[in-house]
Amino acid sequence: MKKIYLISGLTILSGLLFVLVPDWFKFLWGWQLLSLPFIAGMLMVLVQNENRSYNFLPKLIIGSFMTSFVFVILWQLIEYDYDGHFIFLGALQMALFFSIVCIFGGLVGIVIRGITLLIKKYAKN
């Protein structure tokens, strides 16, 4: 679980870097905010030492919701501090969207992990 916390922290920090200095990342055309949770979800699965798909899911779901909600709350506080308004419903919808993207990335990570386990299993034979 410590690795998932590390991945979540790095994802939040790099996401805040994308938000604070968007001019550095013009070459990605804004897709970095979608690719970041996708890659984080994949990494949350790939760092686990499990071999069954149902063992990956609780940590993936907890990590994705934690990462998404903390990132969106910090993003809303940075962006909407100038107006003095915190839009709760908009932040909730954005956090759910990012968590769904993160979970989808985790599902892709489960597929990758399964393929590598099958390759290792048949390479021994």
MODELLER restraints for C-alpha pairs under 7 A, 6 or more apart:
rsr = mdl.restraints
at = mdl.atoms
rsr.add(forms.Gaussian(group=physical.xy_distance, feature=features.Distance(at['CA:4:A'], at['CA:44:A']), mean=5.63, stdev=0.5))
rsr.add(forms.Gaussian(group=physical.xy_distance, feature=features.Distance(at['CA:4:A'], at['CA:63:A']), mean=6.52, stdev=0.5))
rsr.add(forms.Gaussian(group=physical.xy_distance, feature=features.Distance(at['CA:7:A'], at['CA:40:A']), mean=6.63, stdev=0.5))
rsr.add(forms.Gaussian(group=physical.xy_distance, feature=features.Distance(at['CA:7:A'], at['CA:44:A']), mean=6.94, stdev=0.5))
rsr.add(forms.Gaussian(group=physical.xy_distance, feature=features.Distance(at['CA:8:A'], at['CA:63:A']), mean=6.82, stdev=0.5))
rsr.add(forms.Gaussian(group=physical.xy_distance, feature=features.Distance(at['CA:8:A'], at['CA:67:A']), mean=5.33, stdev=0.5))
rsr.add(forms.Gaussian(group=physical.xy_distance, feature=features.Distance(at['CA:11:A'], at['CA:36:A']), mean=6.85, stdev=0.5))
rsr.add(forms.Gaussian(group=physical.xy_distance, feature=features.Distance(at['CA:11:A'], at['CA:40:A']), mean=6.60, stdev=0.5))
rsr.add(forms.Gaussian(group=physical.xy_distance, feature=features.Distance(at['CA:12:A'], at['CA:67:A']), mean=6.64, stdev=0.5))
rsr.add(forms.Gaussian(group=physical.xy_distance, feature=features.Distance(at['CA:12:A'], at['CA:71:A']), mean=5.38, stdev=0.5))
rsr.add(forms.Gaussian(group=physical.xy_distance, feature=features.Distance(at['CA:15:A'], at['CA:33:A']), mean=6.85, stdev=0.5))
rsr.add(forms.Gaussian(group=physical.xy_distance, feature=features.Distance(at['CA:16:A'], at['CA:75:A']), mean=6.87, stdev=0.5))
rsr.add(forms.Gaussian(group=physical.xy_distance, feature=features.Distance(at['CA:37:A'], at['CA:98:A']), mean=6.49, stdev=0.5))
rsr.add(forms.Gaussian(group=physical.xy_distance, feature=features.Distance(at['CA:37:A'], at['CA:101:A']), mean=6.20, stdev=0.5))
rsr.add(forms.Gaussian(group=physical.xy_distance, feature=features.Distance(at['CA:37:A'], at['CA:102:A']), mean=4.66, stdev=0.5))
rsr.add(forms.Gaussian(group=physical.xy_distance, feature=features.Distance(at['CA:38:A'], at['CA:101:A']), mean=5.60, stdev=0.5))
rsr.add(forms.Gaussian(group=physical.xy_distance, feature=features.Distance(at['CA:38:A'], at['CA:102:A']), mean=4.72, stdev=0.5))
rsr.add(forms.Gaussian(group=physical.xy_distance, feature=features.Distance(at['CA:38:A'], at['CA:104:A']), mean=6.84, stdev=0.5))
rsr.add(forms.Gaussian(group=physical.xy_distance, feature=features.Distance(at['CA:38:A'], at['CA:105:A']), mean=4.30, stdev=0.5))
rsr.add(forms.Gaussian(group=physical.xy_distance, feature=features.Distance(at['CA:39:A'], at['CA:105:A']), mean=6.18, stdev=0.5))
rsr.add(forms.Gaussian(group=physical.xy_distance, feature=features.Distance(at['CA:40:A'], at['CA:102:A']), mean=6.51, stdev=0.5))
rsr.add(forms.Gaussian(group=physical.xy_distance, feature=features.Distance(at['CA:41:A'], at['CA:60:A']), mean=6.91, stdev=0.5))
rsr.add(forms.Gaussian(group=physical.xy_distance, feature=features.Distance(at['CA:41:A'], at['CA:64:A']), mean=6.78, stdev=0.5))
rsr.add(forms.Gaussian(group=physical.xy_distance, feature=features.Distance(at['CA:41:A'], at['CA:102:A']), mean=4.53, stdev=0.5))
rsr.add(forms.Gaussian(group=physical.xy_distance, feature=features.Distance(at['CA:41:A'], at['CA:103:A']), mean=5.83, stdev=0.5))
rsr.add(forms.Gaussian(group=physical.xy_distance, feature=features.Distance(at['CA:41:A'], at['CA:105:A']), mean=4.65, stdev=0.5))
rsr.add(forms.Gaussian(group=physical.xy_distance, feature=features.Distance(at['CA:41:A'], at['CA:106:A']), mean=4.16, stdev=0.5))
rsr.add(forms.Gaussian(group=physical.xy_distance, feature=features.Distance(at['CA:42:A'], at['CA:105:A']), mean=4.92, stdev=0.5))
rsr.add(forms.Gaussian(group=physical.xy_distance, feature=features.Distance(at['CA:42:A'], at['CA:106:A']), mean=4.39, stdev=0.5))
rsr.add(forms.Gaussian(group=physical.xy_distance, feature=features.Distance(at['CA:42:A'], at['CA:108:A']), mean=6.47, stdev=0.5))
rsr.add(forms.Gaussian(group=physical.xy_distance, feature=features.Distance(at['CA:42:A'], at['CA:109:A']), mean=4.33, stdev=0.5))
rsr.add(forms.Gaussian(group=physical.xy_distance, feature=features.Distance(at['CA:44:A'], at['CA:60:A']), mean=6.18, stdev=0.5))
rsr.add(forms.Gaussian(group=physical.xy_distance, feature=features.Distance(at['CA:44:A'], at['CA:106:A']), mean=6.73, stdev=0.5))
rsr.add(forms.Gaussian(group=physical.xy_distance, feature=features.Distance(at['CA:45:A'], at['CA:56:A']), mean=6.25, stdev=0.5))
rsr.add(forms.Gaussian(group=physical.xy_distance, feature=features.Distance(at['CA:45:A'], at['CA:60:A']), mean=6.65, stdev=0.5))
rsr.add(forms.Gaussian(group=physical.xy_distance, feature=features.Distance(at['CA:45:A'], at['CA:106:A']), mean=5.76, stdev=0.5))
rsr.add(forms.Gaussian(group=physical.xy_distance, feature=features.Distance(at['CA:45:A'], at['CA:109:A']), mean=5.69, stdev=0.5))
rsr.add(forms.Gaussian(group=physical.xy_distance, feature=features.Distance(at['CA:45:A'], at['CA:110:A']), mean=6.32, stdev=0.5))
rsr.add(forms.Gaussian(group=physical.xy_distance, feature=features.Distance(at['CA:46:A'], at['CA:109:A']), mean=6.18, stdev=0.5))
rsr.add(forms.Gaussian(group=physical.xy_distance, feature=features.Distance(at['CA:46:A'], at['CA:113:A']), mean=6.49, stdev=0.5))
rsr.add(forms.Gaussian(group=physical.xy_distance, feature=features.Distance(at['CA:50:A'], at['CA:56:A']), mean=6.93, stdev=0.5))
rsr.add(forms.Gaussian(group=physical.xy_distance, feature=features.Distance(at['CA:53:A'], at['CA:110:A']), mean=6.71, stdev=0.5))
rsr.add(forms.Gaussian(group=physical.xy_distance, feature=features.Distance(at['CA:60:A'], at['CA:103:A']), mean=6.73, stdev=0.5))
rsr.add(forms.Gaussian(group=physical.xy_distance, feature=features.Distance(at['CA:60:A'], at['CA:106:A']), mean=6.62, stdev=0.5))
rsr.add(forms.Gaussian(group=physical.xy_distance, feature=features.Distance(at['CA:61:A'], at['CA:103:A']), mean=6.60, stdev=0.5))
rsr.add(forms.Gaussian(group=physical.xy_distance, feature=features.Distance(at['CA:64:A'], at['CA:99:A']), mean=5.12, stdev=0.5))
rsr.add(forms.Gaussian(group=physical.xy_distance, feature=features.Distance(at['CA:64:A'], at['CA:102:A']), mean=5.65, stdev=0.5))
rsr.add(forms.Gaussian(group=physical.xy_distance, feature=features.Distance(at['CA:64:A'], at['CA:103:A']), mean=6.38, stdev=0.5))
rsr.add(forms.Gaussian(group=physical.xy_distance, feature=features.Distance(at['CA:65:A'], at['CA:99:A']), mean=5.37, stdev=0.5))
rsr.add(forms.Gaussian(group=physical.xy_distance, feature=features.Distance(at['CA:68:A'], at['CA:95:A']), mean=5.06, stdev=0.5))
rsr.add(forms.Gaussian(group=physical.xy_distance, feature=features.Distance(at['CA:68:A'], at['CA:98:A']), mean=5.67, stdev=0.5))
rsr.add(forms.Gaussian(group=physical.xy_distance, feature=features.Distance(at['CA:68:A'], at['CA:99:A']), mean=5.40, stdev=0.5))
rsr.add(forms.Gaussian(group=physical.xy_distance, feature=features.Distance(at['CA:69:A'], at['CA:95:A']), mean=5.17, stdev=0.5))
rsr.add(forms.Gaussian(group=physical.xy_distance, feature=features.Distance(at['CA:72:A'], at['CA:91:A']), mean=6.17, stdev=0.5))
rsr.add(forms.Gaussian(group=physical.xy_distance, feature=features.Distance(at['CA:72:A'], at['CA:94:A']), mean=6.97, stdev=0.5))
rsr.add(forms.Gaussian(group=physical.xy_distance, feature=features.Distance(at['CA:72:A'], at['CA:95:A']), mean=5.75, stdev=0.5))
rsr.add(forms.Gaussian(group=physical.xy_distance, feature=features.Distance(at['CA:73:A'], at['CA:91:A']), mean=6.74, stdev=0.5))
rsr.add(forms.Gaussian(group=physical.xy_distance, feature=features.Distance(at['CA:76:A'], at['CA:86:A']), mean=6.68, stdev=0.5))
rsr.add(forms.Gaussian(group=physical.xy_distance, feature=features.Distance(at['CA:76:A'], at['CA:91:A']), mean=6.92, stdev=0.5))
rsr.add(forms.Gaussian(group=physical.xy_distance, feature=features.Distance(at['CA:80:A'], at['CA:86:A']), mean=6.18, stdev=0.5))
